[in-house]
Amino acid sequence: MASCLAGNRLRFPSGVLRSIVYRAKRSSALPWSRMASRLCVSDYTLRIAWGCERTTLPEAMLPRLLALAGEGEAWLEYRACAESIRAGWGQRKGALLALQSQGIQRVDCIRIPVEKRALLAEFVGILLGDGHLSRKSFTIVLAYPKEREYADFVIRSVVDLFGKKPLVARRNNSIRIVLNSVESISFLNGLGIACGSRCRRRVRIPDFVWGSRLFLARCVRGLIDTDGCVFRKQKQYTRLGIEFKNTNASLLSQFARAMNVLGFNPCRSKYAIRIQRQEEVARYAKEIGFSNPKNLRRYAVARL
């Protein structure tokens, strides 16, 4: 359903979007919460963002709203009166305005070639797992020496995606990978990855990732390789499990949803999500895989 929120957006003349939303509300006779659930959006998005015309409307959502209003056949008429805005326009503009409000002038946009977008999706998972964004840089912290080889992969990924070599420093039992780049922060903000601590903030996987099963699988790989692990369920047996741990409830929910979309049936506890069915563990290793050699070794050894 995330595909309905991705893609181009529509800007209607004043009053039109509000009218569509409220006619759909009256025609469906549903409370706001149930109507939002049927559209797979939040109550706030439906009632405030669209109902009060504070944001534009995803183009793919228009026929669904009109269907609720009983006006599905009028889709072309409404589409013709709206201005089409290319995907990501609002996020890019918002990121640049935020930087300018902090005293940073307009920066050049980073463009990721199509052939590298799967790598970008995996890098997003790495950032959401072990990364931190500040106003002018991002930092990824990995364990040393266990993830020394994985650090090399992350460094190569940064160079491939952003065209700049990051600073690397080892402190005690960790490796810190830092890229000082306002352009990169602007780009990542535009994807929906916010600066600052994620402990209490709502975290979401960017829209472009949900538009492709390949991108979603690569993002999941990045999350597991940073905040996940492969483990043996009982020392004397060969049964394996794959676990993702995080204290951010919204990120856990996003991860669980991603696994469901990819056809897995994970179990969830307060701070962790696990794949425990042995056929699903094997399918994860085959179809999604690991970029972190630590997890590759654990999977190989645990099967012995």
Secondary structure as GFF3:
##gff-version 3
##sequence-region A 1 304
A	DSSP	three_ten_helix	2	4	.	.	.	ID=ss1
A	DSSP	beta_strand	9	11	.	.	.	ID=ss2
A	DSSP	alpha_helix	16	28	.	.	.	ID=ss3
A	DSSP	alpha_helix	32	39	.	.	.	ID=ss4
A	DSSP	alpha_helix	43	44	.	.	.	ID=ss5
A	DSSP	pi_helix	45	50	.	.	.	ID=ss6
A	DSSP	beta_strand	57	58	.	.	.	ID=ss7
A	DSSP	three_ten_helix	59	61	.	.	.	ID=ss8
A	DSSP	alpha_helix	62	68	.	.	.	ID=ss9
A	DSSP	three_ten_helix	72	74	.	.	.	ID=ss10
A	DSSP	alpha_helix	75	80	.	.	.	ID=ss11
A	DSSP	beta_strand	83	85	.	.	.	ID=ss12
A	DSSP	alpha_helix	89	101	.	.	.	ID=ss13
A	DSSP	three_ten_helix	114	116	.	.	.	ID=ss14
A	DSSP	alpha_helix	117	130	.	.	.	ID=ss15
A	DSSP	beta_strand	131	133	.	.	.	ID=ss16
A	DSSP	beta_strand	137	143	.	.	.	ID=ss17
A	DSSP	alpha_helix	148	162	.	.	.	ID=ss18
A	DSSP	beta_strand	167	171	.	.	.	ID=ss19
A	DSSP	beta_strand	174	180	.	.	.	ID=ss20
A	DSSP	alpha_helix	182	191	.	.	.	ID=ss21
A	DSSP	alpha_helix	207	210	.	.	.	ID=ss22
A	DSSP	alpha_helix	213	227	.	.	.	ID=ss23
A	DSSP	beta_strand	228	232	.	.	.	ID=ss24
A	DSSP	beta_strand	240	245	.	.	.	ID=ss25
A	DSSP	alpha_helix	249	261	.	.	.	ID=ss26
A	DSSP	beta_strand	267	268	.	.	.	ID=ss27
A	DSSP	beta_strand	272	275	.	.	.	ID=ss28
A	DSSP	alpha_helix	278	283	.	.	.	ID=ss29
A	DSSP	pi_helix	284	288	.	.	.	ID=ss30
A	DSSP	alpha_helix	293	302	.	.	.	ID=ss31
###
